Amino acid sequence: STAADLVRFALGVMKHRVLDEGWTERMWTNQALTTGDTITYAQGWRVE
């Protein structure tokens, strides 16, 4: 895989060509721990 491949993938995600808008939103949503705290890590992506 190349940097260009990563750019194509990222653009596809942002333009909802890889996943629909609902899945993309879930992918970038902070996740909750069993303690109820949230973390800045969401399905493989670091989010803030």
VOLUM-751184 format. One record per residue (C-alpha): x, y, z; residue in three letters; residue number from 1. Coordinates in steps of 0.1 Angstrom, whole numbers. Layout:
// VOLUM-751184
     c1     c2     c3  res    n
      X      Y      Z  ALA  NUM
...
//
This chain:
// VOLUM-751184
     c1     c2     c3  res    n
      0      0      0  SER    1
     12     35     -7  THR    2
      6     70      6  ALA    3
    -16     76    -24  ALA    4
    -37     45    -15  ASP    5
    -42     59     20  LEU    6
    -53     93      5  VAL    7
    -78     76    -18  ARG    8
    -92     56     11  PHE    9
    -95     86     34  ALA   10
   -112    106      6  LEU   11
   -136     77      0  GLY   12
   -145     76     37  VAL   13
   -150    113     40  MET   14
   -172    114      8  LYS   15
   -192     84     20  HIS   16
   -181     62     -9  ARG   17
   -166     35     14  VAL   18
   -193     36     41  LEU   19
   -226     54     42  ASP   20
   -230     86     63  GLU   21
   -244     67     93  GLY   22
   -215     43     96  TRP   23
   -190     70     90  THR   24
   -205     90    119  GLU   25
   -204     59    142  ARG   26
   -168     53    132  MET   27
   -158     88    143  TRP   28
   -179     88    176  THR   29
   -161     86    209  ASN   30
   -166     52    225  GLN   31
   -177     46    261  ALA   32
   -158     23    285  LEU   33
   -177      0    309  THR   34
   -170     27    336  THR   35
   -191     52    315  GLY   36
   -161     73    307  ASP   37
   -155     81    270  THR   38
   -122     77    252  ILE   39
   -108     96    222  THR   40
   -105     63    202  TYR   41
   -133     52    179  ALA   42
   -133     20    158  GLN   43
    -96     24    148  GLY   44
    -96     62    145  TRP   45
    -84     87    171  ARG   46
   -111    113    176  VAL   47
   -113    145    196  GLU   48
//
